[in-house]
């Protein structure tokens, strides 16, 4: 399970979250995880892969992206 720094439940660390743990509304974490991953599981089962896929080596990529988005002037990359 991958929960982003902002509470988004991500089916992959490089995807945008459509489900957030802050919006529980009485739902359990497992139910929310299933909701967040249904579409990507179906796509992978049908051999549809996303252009951002980097073979599940996403931790560094996501952390770098989050740093650039949140602190664009402090990373030295922009």
PyMOL CGO cylinders between C-alpha atoms (Angstrom):
from pymol import cmd
from pymol.cgo import CYLINDER

trace = [
    CYLINDER, 0.00, 0.00, 0.00, 1.29, 3.43, -0.86, 0.3, 1, 1, 1, 1, 1, 1,
    CYLINDER, 1.29, 3.43, -0.86, -0.06, 6.46, 0.97, 0.3, 1, 1, 1, 1, 1, 1,
    CYLINDER, -0.06, 6.46, 0.97, 1.39, 9.75, -0.20, 0.3, 1, 1, 1, 1, 1, 1,
    CYLINDER, 1.39, 9.75, -0.20, 2.56, 12.55, 2.07, 0.3, 1, 1, 1, 1, 1, 1,
    CYLINDER, 2.56, 12.55, 2.07, -0.79, 14.31, 1.59, 0.3, 1, 1, 1, 1, 1, 1,
    CYLINDER, -0.79, 14.31, 1.59, -2.93, 11.26, 2.48, 0.3, 1, 1, 1, 1, 1, 1,
    CYLINDER, -2.93, 11.26, 2.48, -3.66, 10.12, -1.06, 0.3, 1, 1, 1, 1, 1, 1,
    CYLINDER, -3.66, 10.12, -1.06, -3.85, 6.36, -1.53, 0.3, 1, 1, 1, 1, 1, 1,
    CYLINDER, -3.85, 6.36, -1.53, -1.84, 5.64, -4.65, 0.3, 1, 1, 1, 1, 1, 1,
    CYLINDER, -1.84, 5.64, -4.65, -2.13, 2.43, -6.66, 0.3, 1, 1, 1, 1, 1, 1,
    CYLINDER, -2.13, 2.43, -6.66, 1.41, 3.20, -7.81, 0.3, 1, 1, 1, 1, 1, 1,
    CYLINDER, 1.41, 3.20, -7.81, 3.81, 5.70, -6.32, 0.3, 1, 1, 1, 1, 1, 1,
    CYLINDER, 3.81, 5.70, -6.32, 3.95, 7.60, -9.60, 0.3, 1, 1, 1, 1, 1, 1,
    CYLINDER, 3.95, 7.60, -9.60, 0.21, 7.93, -10.16, 0.3, 1, 1, 1, 1, 1, 1,
    CYLINDER, 0.21, 7.93, -10.16, -2.09, 10.58, -8.85, 0.3, 1, 1, 1, 1, 1, 1,
    CYLINDER, -2.09, 10.58, -8.85, -4.31, 9.51, -6.02, 0.3, 1, 1, 1, 1, 1, 1,
    CYLINDER, -4.31, 9.51, -6.02, -8.06, 9.58, -6.54, 0.3, 1, 1, 1, 1, 1, 1,
    CYLINDER, -8.06, 9.58, -6.54, -8.81, 8.38, -3.00, 0.3, 1, 1, 1, 1, 1, 1,
    CYLINDER, -8.81, 8.38, -3.00, -7.62, 10.14, 0.16, 0.3, 1, 1, 1, 1, 1, 1,
    CYLINDER, -7.62, 10.14, 0.16, -7.57, 8.75, 3.70, 0.3, 1, 1, 1, 1, 1, 1,
    CYLINDER, -7.57, 8.75, 3.70, -8.94, 12.06, 4.93, 0.3, 1, 1, 1, 1, 1, 1,
    CYLINDER, -8.94, 12.06, 4.93, -12.20, 11.32, 3.10, 0.3, 1, 1, 1, 1, 1, 1,
    CYLINDER, -12.20, 11.32, 3.10, -12.96, 8.06, 4.94, 0.3, 1, 1, 1, 1, 1, 1,
    CYLINDER, -12.96, 8.06, 4.94, -16.70, 8.61, 5.49, 0.3, 1, 1, 1, 1, 1, 1,
    CYLINDER, -16.70, 8.61, 5.49, -16.86, 5.44, 7.57, 0.3, 1, 1, 1, 1, 1, 1,
    CYLINDER, -16.86, 5.44, 7.57, -14.94, 3.30, 5.08, 0.3, 1, 1, 1, 1, 1, 1,
    CYLINDER, -14.94, 3.30, 5.08, -12.08, 1.08, 6.18, 0.3, 1, 1, 1, 1, 1, 1,
    CYLINDER, -12.08, 1.08, 6.18, -8.58, 1.32, 4.76, 0.3, 1, 1, 1, 1, 1, 1,
    CYLINDER, -8.58, 1.32, 4.76, -8.89, -1.97, 2.85, 0.3, 1, 1, 1, 1, 1, 1,
    CYLINDER, -8.89, -1.97, 2.85, -12.06, -0.81, 1.13, 0.3, 1, 1, 1, 1, 1, 1,
    CYLINDER, -12.06, -0.81, 1.13, -10.39, 2.48, 0.20, 0.3, 1, 1, 1, 1, 1, 1,
    CYLINDER, -10.39, 2.48, 0.20, -7.30, 0.65, -1.11, 0.3, 1, 1, 1, 1, 1, 1,
    CYLINDER, -7.30, 0.65, -1.11, -9.49, -1.56, -3.31, 0.3, 1, 1, 1, 1, 1, 1,
    CYLINDER, -9.49, -1.56, -3.31, -11.25, 1.52, -4.69, 0.3, 1, 1, 1, 1, 1, 1,
    CYLINDER, -11.25, 1.52, -4.69, -7.92, 3.25, -5.37, 0.3, 1, 1, 1, 1, 1, 1,
    CYLINDER, -7.92, 3.25, -5.37, -6.39, 0.27, -7.19, 0.3, 1, 1, 1, 1, 1, 1,
    CYLINDER, -6.39, 0.27, -7.19, -9.24, -1.21, -9.23, 0.3, 1, 1, 1, 1, 1, 1,
    CYLINDER, -9.24, -1.21, -9.23, -8.57, 0.74, -12.44, 0.3, 1, 1, 1, 1, 1, 1,
    CYLINDER, -8.57, 0.74, -12.44, -4.81, 0.19, -12.53, 0.3, 1, 1, 1, 1, 1, 1,
    CYLINDER, -4.81, 0.19, -12.53, -5.19, -3.52, -11.72, 0.3, 1, 1, 1, 1, 1, 1,
    CYLINDER, -5.19, -3.52, -11.72, -7.62, -3.90, -14.61, 0.3, 1, 1, 1, 1, 1, 1,
    CYLINDER, -7.62, -3.90, -14.61, -5.27, -2.02, -16.94, 0.3, 1, 1, 1, 1, 1, 1,
    CYLINDER, -5.27, -2.02, -16.94, -2.26, -4.14, -15.98, 0.3, 1, 1, 1, 1, 1, 1,
    CYLINDER, -2.26, -4.14, -15.98, -4.29, -7.34, -16.35, 0.3, 1, 1, 1, 1, 1, 1,
    CYLINDER, -4.29, -7.34, -16.35, -5.11, -6.19, -19.91, 0.3, 1, 1, 1, 1, 1, 1,
    CYLINDER, -5.11, -6.19, -19.91, -1.46, -5.27, -20.60, 0.3, 1, 1, 1, 1, 1, 1,
    CYLINDER, -1.46, -5.27, -20.60, -2.08, -1.54, -20.68, 0.3, 1, 1, 1, 1, 1, 1,
    CYLINDER, -2.08, -1.54, -20.68, 0.87, 0.15, -19.02, 0.3, 1, 1, 1, 1, 1, 1,
    CYLINDER, 0.87, 0.15, -19.02, 1.34, 3.81, -18.24, 0.3, 1, 1, 1, 1, 1, 1,
    CYLINDER, 1.34, 3.81, -18.24, 4.08, 5.96, -19.73, 0.3, 1, 1, 1, 1, 1, 1,
    CYLINDER, 4.08, 5.96, -19.73, 5.30, 6.93, -16.26, 0.3, 1, 1, 1, 1, 1, 1,
    CYLINDER, 5.30, 6.93, -16.26, 5.92, 3.30, -15.31, 0.3, 1, 1, 1, 1, 1, 1,
    CYLINDER, 5.92, 3.30, -15.31, 9.54, 2.76, -14.29, 0.3, 1, 1, 1, 1, 1, 1,
    CYLINDER, 9.54, 2.76, -14.29, 9.41, -0.89, -13.22, 0.3, 1, 1, 1, 1, 1, 1,
    CYLINDER, 9.41, -0.89, -13.22, 8.37, -0.17, -9.64, 0.3, 1, 1, 1, 1, 1, 1,
    CYLINDER, 8.37, -0.17, -9.64, 11.46, 1.83, -8.71, 0.3, 1, 1, 1, 1, 1, 1,
    CYLINDER, 11.46, 1.83, -8.71, 9.28, 4.74, -7.73, 0.3, 1, 1, 1, 1, 1, 1,
    CYLINDER, 9.28, 4.74, -7.73, 10.38, 5.83, -4.25, 0.3, 1, 1, 1, 1, 1, 1,
    CYLINDER, 10.38, 5.83, -4.25, 13.17, 8.09, -5.44, 0.3, 1, 1, 1, 1, 1, 1,
    CYLINDER, 13.17, 8.09, -5.44, 11.13, 9.39, -8.36, 0.3, 1, 1, 1, 1, 1, 1,
    CYLINDER, 11.13, 9.39, -8.36, 8.17, 10.29, -6.17, 0.3, 1, 1, 1, 1, 1, 1,
    CYLINDER, 8.17, 10.29, -6.17, 10.25, 11.96, -3.50, 0.3, 1, 1, 1, 1, 1, 1,
    CYLINDER, 10.25, 11.96, -3.50, 12.09, 14.01, -6.09, 0.3, 1, 1, 1, 1, 1, 1,
    CYLINDER, 12.09, 14.01, -6.09, 8.83, 15.03, -7.79, 0.3, 1, 1, 1, 1, 1, 1,
    CYLINDER, 8.83, 15.03, -7.79, 7.22, 15.99, -4.46, 0.3, 1, 1, 1, 1, 1, 1,
    CYLINDER, 7.22, 15.99, -4.46, 10.24, 18.08, -3.52, 0.3, 1, 1, 1, 1, 1, 1,
    CYLINDER, 10.24, 18.08, -3.52, 10.22, 19.93, -6.82, 0.3, 1, 1, 1, 1, 1, 1,
    CYLINDER, 10.22, 19.93, -6.82, 6.48, 20.57, -6.67, 0.3, 1, 1, 1, 1, 1, 1,
    CYLINDER, 6.48, 20.57, -6.67, 6.41, 21.71, -3.05, 0.3, 1, 1, 1, 1, 1, 1,
    CYLINDER, 6.41, 21.71, -3.05, 9.76, 23.54, -2.90, 0.3, 1, 1, 1, 1, 1, 1,
    CYLINDER, 9.76, 23.54, -2.90, 10.64, 24.55, -6.49, 0.3, 1, 1, 1, 1, 1, 1,
    CYLINDER, 10.64, 24.55, -6.49, 13.21, 27.18, -5.50, 0.3, 1, 1, 1, 1, 1, 1,
    CYLINDER, 13.21, 27.18, -5.50, 14.98, 25.13, -2.84, 0.3, 1, 1, 1, 1, 1, 1,
    CYLINDER, 14.98, 25.13, -2.84, 15.85, 22.00, -4.85, 0.3, 1, 1, 1, 1, 1, 1,
    CYLINDER, 15.85, 22.00, -4.85, 18.35, 23.71, -7.10, 0.3, 1, 1, 1, 1, 1, 1,
    CYLINDER, 18.35, 23.71, -7.10, 16.70, 22.07, -10.11, 0.3, 1, 1, 1, 1, 1, 1,
    CYLINDER, 16.70, 22.07, -10.11, 14.65, 25.05, -11.24, 0.3, 1, 1, 1, 1, 1, 1,
]
cmd.load_cgo(trace, "trace")
